[in-house]
Amino acid sequence: KAIEIANKLKEIVLKIEVKAGDNGKIFGGVTSKEIAEELKKAHNIEVDKKKILLNENIKNLGRFSVDIKLNEGVMAKLTISIVSE
């Protein structure tokens, strides 16, 4: 099941809309909790926010690749597109 989810995540570009300043800086940043909530809302895939490996909150607009540890030995890559509202 984890491998199935990993394959689905690989295909997804998760779009998250945020408030940002003129310089492309995000107010507050995007957290693993927001990523998990958006993934469930947009694609009905439930991932524990603790399994989303973010070194720090995403603070800029753009595309990012995030690792998600689904299971022991099963890692997935998720592409996230952070865009201004």
Order of alpha helices (4+ residues) and beta strands (2+ residues): alpha-beta-beta-alpha-beta-beta-beta-beta
